[in-house]
Amino acid sequence: MSSISIENGLGIHPYALLARERRAEVLASNIANADTPGYKARDLDFRAALNSVQKRQNFSLEATNKDHFSVTLKGAEGEKYRNVNQPDTGDGNTVDVDVERNLYLRNALEYQASLTFLNSRISGMKKALKGQ
């Protein structure tokens, strides 16, 4: 019989929160540097961050049921520069403030969803410990 640990009970979800938090910092930095000449917009590859944790912690994100969502993880690590989707204004800055704000908002919503899911897992563990 294997032992039960908090880490096993929470799975990859605390790491997902940390990755979302780091991505929020990167996106906020992009917005703050929108007028900095030569600044290149960056982003954090969330899937690569989870893939890195998965390899270190031996988590499996494979679907175990045909109704589960498919998750594809890529092998790239860390921050990357974003592809430019606007013409160069002459100062070499690649930040599109509208894109950054939208990505920041989406990341904030995904962070909240991850936090809600993690709270649900913790609540379930507390109920199990109390025998409910």
MARLOSE-319856 format. One record per residue: residue number from 1; x, y negated, z of N, C-alpha, C in turn. Coordinates in Angstrom, 2 decimals. Last residue first. Layout:
<recs>
+-----+---------+---------+---------+---------+---------+---------+---------+---------+---------+
! num !      nX !      nY !      nZ !     caX !     caY !     caZ !      cX !      cY !      cZ !
+-----+---------+---------+---------+---------+---------+---------+---------+---------+---------+
! NUM !       X !       Y !       Z !       X !       Y !       Z !       X !       Y !       Z !
...
+-----+---------+---------+---------+---------+---------+---------+---------+---------+---------+
</recs>
This chain:
<recs>
+-----+---------+---------+---------+---------+---------+---------+---------+---------+---------+
! num !      nX !      nY !      nZ !     caX !     caY !     caZ !      cX !      cY !      cZ !
+-----+---------+---------+---------+---------+---------+---------+---------+---------+---------+
! 132 !  -15.84 !  -12.37 !    6.17 !  -17.16 !  -12.78 !    5.70 !  -17.48 !  -12.20 !    4.36 !
! 131 !  -13.43 !  -12.15 !    7.52 !  -14.28 !  -10.98 !    7.38 !  -15.68 !  -11.31 !    6.91 !
! 130 !  -11.57 !  -14.09 !    7.65 !  -12.60 !  -14.13 !    8.68 !  -13.53 !  -12.92 !    8.59 !
! 129 !  -10.14 !  -13.50 !    5.37 !   -9.47 !  -13.39 !    6.67 !  -10.46 !  -13.37 !    7.83 !
! 128 !  -12.03 !  -14.08 !    3.42 !  -11.53 !  -12.71 !    3.55 !  -10.88 !  -12.49 !    4.90 !
! 127 !  -12.26 !  -16.82 !    3.76 !  -13.41 !  -15.97 !    4.00 !  -12.98 !  -14.52 !    4.21 !
! 126 !   -9.71 !  -17.61 !    2.94 !  -10.15 !  -17.87 !    4.31 !  -11.34 !  -16.99 !    4.69 !
! 125 !   -9.78 !  -16.85 !    0.26 !   -8.82 !  -16.19 !    1.16 !   -9.23 !  -16.40 !    2.61 !
! 124 !  -11.74 !  -18.62 !   -0.68 !  -11.96 !  -17.19 !   -0.76 !  -11.04 !  -16.42 !    0.17 !
! 123 !  -10.38 !  -21.05 !   -0.29 !  -11.62 !  -20.80 !    0.41 !  -11.94 !  -19.30 !    0.44 !
! 122 !   -8.31 !  -20.69 !   -2.11 !   -8.00 !  -20.82 !   -0.69 !   -9.24 !  -20.53 !    0.15 !
! 121 !   -9.77 !  -20.69 !   -4.50 !   -8.97 !  -19.51 !   -4.13 !   -8.66 !  -19.53 !   -2.64 !
! 120 !  -10.82 !  -23.28 !   -4.43 !  -11.72 !  -22.13 !   -4.42 !  -10.98 !  -20.86 !   -4.00 !
! 119 !   -8.50 !  -24.77 !   -4.65 !   -9.30 !  -24.87 !   -3.43 !  -10.27 !  -23.71 !   -3.31 !
! 118 !   -7.85 !  -24.06 !   -7.29 !   -6.97 !  -23.66 !   -6.19 !   -7.71 !  -23.73 !   -4.86 !
! 117 !   -9.96 !  -25.29 !   -8.67 !   -9.79 !  -23.84 !   -8.74 !   -8.93 !  -23.34 !   -7.59 !
! 116 !   -9.43 !  -27.97 !   -8.04 !  -10.71 !  -27.36 !   -7.66 !  -10.60 !  -25.84 !   -7.66 !
! 115 !   -6.93 !  -28.24 !   -9.27 !   -7.06 !  -28.43 !   -7.83 !   -8.36 !  -27.80 !   -7.31 !
! 114 !   -7.60 !  -27.89 !  -11.94 !   -6.67 !  -26.96 !  -11.29 !   -6.78 !  -27.04 !   -9.78 !
! 113 !   -9.26 !  -30.13 !  -12.26 !   -9.82 !  -28.78 !  -12.45 !   -8.92 !  -27.74 !  -11.78 !
! 112 !   -7.39 !  -32.16 !  -11.85 !   -8.54 !  -32.04 !  -10.94 !   -9.16 !  -30.66 !  -11.04 !
! 111 !   -5.76 !  -31.68 !  -14.05 !   -5.20 !  -31.61 !  -12.70 !   -6.33 !  -31.38 !  -11.70 !
! 110 !   -7.54 !  -32.26 !  -16.10 !   -7.04 !  -30.89 !  -15.96 !   -6.40 !  -30.67 !  -14.59 !
! 109 !   -7.83 !  -35.00 !  -15.65 !   -9.00 !  -34.12 !  -15.56 !   -8.57 !  -32.66 !  -15.38 !
! 108 !   -5.19 !  -35.81 !  -16.14 !   -5.80 !  -36.06 !  -14.83 !   -7.02 !  -35.17 !  -14.62 !
! 107 !   -4.92 !  -35.13 !  -18.82 !   -4.09 !  -34.45 !  -17.83 !   -4.67 !  -34.63 !  -16.42 !
! 106 !   -6.72 !  -36.98 !  -19.92 !   -6.97 !  -35.54 !  -20.05 !   -6.17 !  -34.75 !  -19.01 !
! 105 !   -5.39 !  -39.37 !  -19.23 !   -6.74 !  -39.09 !  -18.72 !   -7.04 !  -37.60 !  -18.79 !
! 104 !   -3.01 !  -39.05 !  -20.69 !   -2.96 !  -39.21 !  -19.24 !   -4.32 !  -38.87 !  -18.62 !
! 103 !   -3.97 !  -38.97 !  -23.30 !   -3.29 !  -37.80 !  -22.76 !   -3.23 !  -37.86 !  -21.23 !
! 102 !   -4.99 !  -41.60 !  -23.44 !   -5.87 !  -40.44 !  -23.62 !   -5.25 !  -39.17 !  -23.05 !
! 101 !   -2.63 !  -43.07 !  -23.07 !   -3.75 !  -43.20 !  -22.12 !   -4.70 !  -42.01 !  -22.22 !
! 100 !   -1.17 !  -42.28 !  -25.34 !   -0.67 !  -42.00 !  -23.98 !   -1.77 !  -42.08 !  -22.95 !
!  99 !   -2.75 !  -43.29 !  -27.43 !   -2.50 !  -41.85 !  -27.32 !   -2.07 !  -41.49 !  -25.90 !
!  98 !   -2.56 !  -46.05 !  -26.84 !   -3.87 !  -45.38 !  -26.87 !   -3.71 !  -43.86 !  -26.73 !
!  97 !    0.21 !  -46.54 !  -27.09 !   -0.45 !  -46.68 !  -25.79 !   -1.81 !  -45.97 !  -25.76 !
!  96 !    2.64 !  -44.91 !  -28.46 !    1.32 !  -45.35 !  -28.88 !    0.47 !  -45.36 !  -27.61 !
!  95 !    6.09 !  -45.29 !  -28.57 !    4.92 !  -45.14 !  -27.68 !    3.68 !  -45.72 !  -28.36 !
!  94 !    8.54 !  -45.56 !  -29.81 !    7.58 !  -44.61 !  -30.40 !    6.32 !  -44.43 !  -29.56 !
!  93 !   10.65 !  -48.21 !  -30.75 !    9.79 !  -47.65 !  -29.70 !    8.74 !  -46.76 !  -30.34 !
!  92 !   12.10 !  -49.54 !  -32.68 !   12.46 !  -48.16 !  -32.37 !   11.64 !  -47.51 !  -31.28 !
!  91 !   11.34 !  -52.00 !  -33.57 !   12.14 !  -51.97 !  -32.34 !   12.53 !  -50.56 !  -31.92 !
!  90 !    9.76 !  -51.70 !  -35.80 !   11.04 !  -52.37 !  -35.96 !   11.91 !  -52.34 !  -34.73 !
!  89 !    7.58 !  -50.18 !  -35.63 !    7.35 !  -51.63 !  -35.54 !    8.65 !  -52.41 !  -35.64 !
!  88 !    6.87 !  -47.41 !  -37.60 !    7.87 !  -48.08 !  -36.77 !    7.63 !  -49.59 !  -36.81 !
!  87 !    3.49 !  -46.15 !  -37.55 !    4.65 !  -46.71 !  -38.25 !    5.59 !  -47.43 !  -37.27 !
!  86 !    2.73 !  -43.21 !  -35.63 !    2.43 !  -44.59 !  -35.98 !    3.66 !  -45.15 !  -36.69 !
!  85 !    3.45 !  -40.84 !  -34.57 !    2.24 !  -40.85 !  -35.39 !    1.77 !  -42.28 !  -35.67 !
!  84 !    6.30 !  -38.97 !  -33.87 !    5.77 !  -40.31 !  -34.09 !    4.54 !  -40.21 !  -34.99 !
!  83 !    6.35 !  -36.42 !  -31.46 !    6.39 !  -36.79 !  -32.87 !    5.71 !  -38.14 !  -33.05 !
!  82 !    8.03 !  -36.91 !  -28.33 !    6.80 !  -36.73 !  -29.09 !    7.03 !  -37.12 !  -30.54 !
!  81 !   10.61 !  -35.02 !  -26.88 !   10.17 !  -36.26 !  -27.50 !    8.96 !  -35.98 !  -28.36 !
!  80 !   10.07 !  -33.06 !  -23.92 !   10.41 !  -33.19 !  -25.33 !    9.97 !  -34.56 !  -25.80 !
!  79 !   10.95 !  -31.40 !  -20.90 !   10.42 !  -32.54 !  -21.63 !   10.91 !  -32.54 !  -23.07 !
!  78 !   10.91 !  -27.76 !  -20.61 !   11.08 !  -29.14 !  -20.19 !   10.44 !  -30.19 !  -21.07 !
!  77 !   11.39 !  -25.35 !  -23.24 !   11.43 !  -25.74 !  -21.83 !   11.50 !  -27.26 !  -21.67 !
!  76 !    9.72 !  -22.99 !  -25.36 !   10.45 !  -24.25 !  -25.17 !   10.36 !  -24.69 !  -23.72 !
!  75 !    8.14 !  -20.72 !  -25.80 !    9.41 !  -20.58 !  -25.10 !   10.17 !  -21.86 !  -24.86 !
!  74 !    4.59 !  -20.72 !  -25.09 !    5.74 !  -20.94 !  -25.96 !    7.02 !  -20.91 !  -25.14 !
!  73 !    1.74 !  -18.70 !  -24.67 !    2.83 !  -19.43 !  -24.05 !    3.99 !  -19.54 !  -25.02 !
!  72 !   -1.66 !  -18.67 !  -24.93 !   -0.43 !  -18.46 !  -25.68 !    0.64 !  -19.32 !  -25.05 !
!  71 !   -4.42 !  -17.07 !  -23.75 !   -3.41 !  -18.05 !  -23.38 !   -2.14 !  -17.72 !  -24.14 !
!  70 !   -7.86 !  -16.62 !  -24.27 !   -6.51 !  -16.27 !  -24.69 !   -5.56 !  -17.41 !  -24.31 !
!  69 !  -10.28 !  -15.94 !  -21.77 !   -9.66 !  -16.86 !  -22.71 !   -8.27 !  -16.38 !  -23.05 !
!  68 !  -12.15 !  -12.86 !  -21.64 !  -11.21 !  -13.82 !  -21.07 !  -10.66 !  -14.72 !  -22.16 !
!  67 !  -13.65 !  -10.90 !  -22.82 !  -14.30 !  -12.19 !  -22.63 !  -13.37 !  -13.25 !  -22.03 !
!  66 !  -12.15 !   -8.56 !  -22.74 !  -12.36 !   -9.19 !  -24.05 !  -13.00 !  -10.58 !  -23.94 !
!  65 !   -9.77 !   -8.62 !  -20.11 !  -11.14 !   -8.38 !  -20.52 !  -11.35 !   -9.11 !  -21.84 !
!  64 !   -7.35 !   -9.48 !  -19.49 !   -7.66 !   -8.09 !  -19.08 !   -9.07 !   -7.70 !  -19.47 !
!  63 !   -4.91 !  -11.42 !  -21.02 !   -6.33 !  -11.19 !  -20.84 !   -6.56 !   -9.72 !  -20.49 !
!  62 !   -1.96 !  -12.29 !  -19.25 !   -2.61 !  -11.57 !  -20.32 !   -4.09 !  -11.36 !  -19.99 !
!  61 !   -0.24 !  -13.45 !  -17.52 !   -1.35 !  -14.27 !  -17.98 !   -2.09 !  -13.59 !  -19.13 !
!  60 !    1.38 !  -12.37 !  -14.68 !    0.91 !  -11.98 !  -15.99 !   -0.29 !  -12.84 !  -16.35 !
!  59 !    4.37 !  -13.21 !  -12.96 !    2.92 !  -13.34 !  -13.13 !    2.56 !  -12.89 !  -14.53 !
!  58 !    7.08 !  -13.23 !  -12.09 !    6.45 !  -12.00 !  -12.59 !    4.92 !  -12.07 !  -12.60 !
!  57 !    8.44 !  -15.53 !  -11.53 !    7.57 !  -14.98 !  -10.48 !    6.88 !  -13.68 !  -10.87 !
!  56 !    9.92 !  -16.18 !  -13.83 !   10.59 !  -16.14 !  -12.52 !    9.76 !  -15.40 !  -11.48 !
!  55 !    7.98 !  -16.09 !  -15.84 !    9.16 !  -15.23 !  -15.94 !    9.85 !  -15.09 !  -14.59 !
!  54 !    6.19 !  -18.03 !  -14.93 !    5.73 !  -16.65 !  -15.12 !    6.92 !  -15.71 !  -15.16 !
!  53 !    7.73 !  -20.33 !  -15.07 !    7.32 !  -19.83 !  -13.76 !    6.91 !  -18.36 !  -13.87 !
!  52 !    7.90 !  -20.51 !  -17.88 !    9.11 !  -20.44 !  -17.07 !    8.81 !  -19.87 !  -15.68 !
!  51 !    5.21 !  -20.78 !  -18.55 !    5.96 !  -19.62 !  -19.03 !    7.23 !  -19.42 !  -18.20 !
!  50 !    4.65 !  -23.25 !  -17.46 !    4.02 !  -22.06 !  -16.88 !    4.74 !  -20.79 !  -17.32 !
!  49 !    6.25 !  -24.79 !  -19.20 !    6.48 !  -24.83 !  -17.75 !    5.87 !  -23.61 !  -17.07 !
!  48 !    5.05 !  -24.25 !  -21.64 !    6.44 !  -23.82 !  -21.43 !    6.77 !  -23.80 !  -19.94 !
!  47 !    2.59 !  -25.48 !  -21.21 !    2.65 !  -24.04 !  -21.43 !    4.05 !  -23.50 !  -21.21 !
!  46 !    3.36 !  -28.17 !  -21.01 !    2.73 !  -27.50 !  -19.88 !    2.83 !  -25.98 !  -20.02 !
!  45 !    5.89 !  -29.99 !  -21.89 !    5.19 !  -28.85 !  -22.46 !    4.65 !  -28.00 !  -21.31 !
!  44 !    5.69 !  -33.40 !  -21.48 !    6.08 !  -32.14 !  -20.85 !    5.24 !  -31.03 !  -21.46 !
!  43 !    7.00 !  -36.02 !  -23.53 !    5.89 !  -35.27 !  -22.97 !    6.46 !  -34.00 !  -22.36 !
!  42 !    7.90 !  -39.37 !  -24.51 !    8.21 !  -37.99 !  -24.12 !    6.94 !  -37.32 !  -23.62 !
!  41 !    8.81 !  -41.93 !  -26.76 !    7.75 !  -41.29 !  -25.99 !    8.12 !  -39.83 !  -25.75 !
!  40 !   11.71 !  -43.82 !  -26.49 !   11.07 !  -42.72 !  -27.21 !   10.06 !  -42.04 !  -26.29 !
!  39 !   12.67 !  -47.17 !  -26.77 !   12.16 !  -46.11 !  -25.90 !   11.42 !  -45.08 !  -26.75 !
!  38 !   13.43 !  -49.30 !  -28.36 !   14.20 !  -48.06 !  -28.44 !   13.69 !  -46.92 !  -27.58 !
!  37 !   12.21 !  -51.78 !  -26.14 !   12.81 !  -51.45 !  -27.44 !   13.63 !  -50.16 !  -27.36 !
!  36 !    9.35 !  -51.41 !  -24.32 !   10.80 !  -51.29 !  -24.20 !   11.40 !  -50.90 !  -25.55 !
!  35 !    6.62 !  -51.36 !  -24.20 !    7.25 !  -52.54 !  -24.81 !    8.77 !  -52.52 !  -24.72 !
!  34 !    6.02 !  -49.00 !  -22.90 !    5.44 !  -49.25 !  -24.21 !    6.09 !  -50.42 !  -24.93 !
!  33 !    6.74 !  -48.02 !  -20.43 !    7.80 !  -48.43 !  -21.35 !    7.29 !  -48.72 !  -22.76 !
!  32 !    4.41 !  -47.23 !  -19.19 !    5.17 !  -48.33 !  -18.59 !    6.25 !  -48.86 !  -19.53 !
!  31 !    3.74 !  -45.04 !  -20.80 !    2.89 !  -46.23 !  -20.80 !    3.66 !  -47.43 !  -20.26 !
!  30 !    5.84 !  -43.28 !  -20.09 !    5.65 !  -43.71 !  -21.48 !    4.84 !  -45.00 !  -21.54 !
!  29 !    5.31 !  -42.95 !  -17.38 !    6.56 !  -43.58 !  -17.79 !    6.47 !  -44.07 !  -19.23 !
!  28 !    2.94 !  -41.53 !  -17.56 !    2.92 !  -42.87 !  -16.96 !    4.18 !  -43.65 !  -17.33 !
!  27 !    3.95 !  -39.15 !  -18.63 !    3.02 !  -39.96 !  -19.41 !    2.92 !  -41.38 !  -18.88 !
!  26 !    5.54 !  -38.30 !  -16.46 !    6.14 !  -38.53 !  -17.78 !    5.25 !  -39.43 !  -18.62 !
!  25 !    3.61 !  -38.00 !  -14.42 !    4.74 !  -38.92 !  -14.25 !    5.37 !  -39.28 !  -15.60 !
!  24 !    2.00 !  -36.01 !  -15.53 !    1.42 !  -37.33 !  -15.25 !    2.52 !  -38.37 !  -15.09 !
!  23 !    3.79 !  -33.89 !  -15.48 !    3.36 !  -34.42 !  -16.77 !    2.75 !  -35.80 !  -16.60 !
!  22 !    3.95 !  -33.43 !  -12.73 !    5.14 !  -33.89 !  -13.45 !    4.76 !  -34.49 !  -14.80 !
!  21 !    1.30 !  -32.53 !  -12.30 !    1.80 !  -33.72 !  -11.61 !    3.01 !  -34.30 !  -12.34 !
!  20 !    1.30 !  -30.20 !  -13.83 !    0.39 !  -31.32 !  -14.19 !    0.84 !  -32.63 !  -13.54 !
!  19 !    3.17 !  -28.73 !  -12.37 !    3.44 !  -29.08 !  -13.77 !    2.56 !  -30.22 !  -14.23 !
!  18 !    1.82 !  -28.47 !   -9.93 !    3.10 !  -29.18 !   -9.98 !    3.45 !  -29.59 !  -11.41 !
!  17 !   -0.41 !  -26.95 !  -10.76 !   -0.59 !  -28.29 !  -10.20 !    0.70 !  -29.10 !  -10.27 !
!  16 !    0.90 !  -24.62 !  -11.52 !    0.16 !  -25.38 !  -12.53 !   -0.07 !  -26.80 !  -12.04 !
!  15 !    1.78 !  -23.75 !   -9.07 !    2.77 !  -24.17 !  -10.06 !    2.12 !  -24.97 !  -11.18 !
!  14 !   -0.61 !  -22.99 !   -7.87 !    0.16 !  -24.09 !   -7.29 !    1.22 !  -24.63 !   -8.27 !
!  13 !   -1.37 !  -20.82 !   -9.74 !   -2.10 !  -22.09 !   -9.65 !   -1.35 !  -23.22 !   -8.94 !
!  12 !   -0.40 !  -18.29 !   -9.87 !    0.36 !  -19.32 !  -10.58 !   -0.22 !  -20.73 !  -10.38 !
!  11 !   -1.43 !  -17.06 !   -6.72 !   -0.94 !  -16.84 !   -8.08 !   -0.16 !  -18.00 !   -8.63 !
!  10 !   -2.60 !  -16.90 !   -4.29 !   -2.78 !  -18.14 !   -5.03 !   -2.29 !  -18.03 !   -6.47 !
!   9 !   -1.92 !  -14.33 !   -3.42 !   -3.32 !  -14.74 !   -3.43 !   -3.57 !  -15.98 !   -4.27 !
!   8 !    0.85 !  -14.33 !   -3.52 !    0.11 !  -13.41 !   -4.38 !   -1.35 !  -13.84 !   -4.50 !
!   7 !    1.32 !  -16.30 !   -1.55 !    1.76 !  -16.52 !   -2.94 !    1.03 !  -15.60 !   -3.90 !
!   6 !    0.35 !  -15.05 !    0.71 !   -0.32 !  -16.26 !    0.22 !    0.05 !  -16.50 !   -1.23 !
!   5 !    0.21 !  -11.47 !    0.35 !    0.88 !  -12.72 !    0.71 !    0.09 !  -13.90 !    0.16 !
!   4 !   -0.12 !   -8.19 !    1.36 !   -0.82 !   -9.34 !    0.81 !   -0.08 !  -10.59 !    1.28 !
!   3 !    1.79 !   -5.30 !    0.43 !    1.40 !   -6.34 !    1.37 !    0.72 !   -7.49 !    0.64 !
!   2 !    0.61 !   -2.19 !   -0.89 !    1.43 !   -3.39 !   -0.96 !    0.89 !   -4.45 !    0.00 !
!   1 !    0.84 !    1.18 !    0.00 !    0.00 !    0.00 !    0.00 !    0.88 !   -1.24 !    0.00 !
+-----+---------+---------+---------+---------+---------+---------+---------+---------+---------+
</recs>
